Amino acid sequence: MKPQELSGNRQSVKENTDRKRKRKPDSSYRSTRSAKVQNINDNRNSSANKAENRKQEGRKKEKRVVDKRLYAPVSGDIIPLSSVADPVFAQKMMGDGIAFLPEGDMVVSPCYGSVAMIARAKNAVGIENDYGDQILVHIGLDTIDYNGKGIELLCSEGQRVKPGVPLVKLDRRFFDSVKADLTIPMTITNLDFGVYQPLEGDRAQAGKTPVLERR
């Protein structure tokens, strides 16, 4: 190929390349691109709306229920704290409240609220109700000595609960064999005496019988 022809071809290629660079997108390209961008934005908005709806549904599910009453955590006889064979509870060192002589093996939540504390030995569960009151359900007397043996934990810290939701299950055969005192004191640990008043009755059904009412 002659030098003149080579030079001419190079010039032709350059001109074609320049024309391609300067060529503007036609209207169909712009429409397609615009539609894609709009579709992306629509998907983003849809995802954001779904996320917001999920948040609102979560808030509805976690809606607090204000109930002035505390319910029996176990089925059995109701007794005053002064009858509990432990001066810590009988003298109300852990707050005012009430106690129970359980007949079954289930201990349930006495109120609407959240599980705030679980003792390492699983022998006590603390619940904060929707008033901010701290309710302590103590499973038996001196059961800390068994380091959790005989108690099956059925709840977790932070769990939302309501009356009747299981907290622990007791191995009655084990506790009978060691002659443990399974009296269940229930106290309000962060309030002055008299804020909760006992309701009438000497028998209770777990999660159903109201036993104390907030004034």
Summary of the structure (lengths in Angstrom):
residues: 215
radius of gyration: 34.8
end to end distance: 107.8
largest distance: 119.0
contacts: 623
relative contact order: 0.18
helix: 33%
strand: 28%
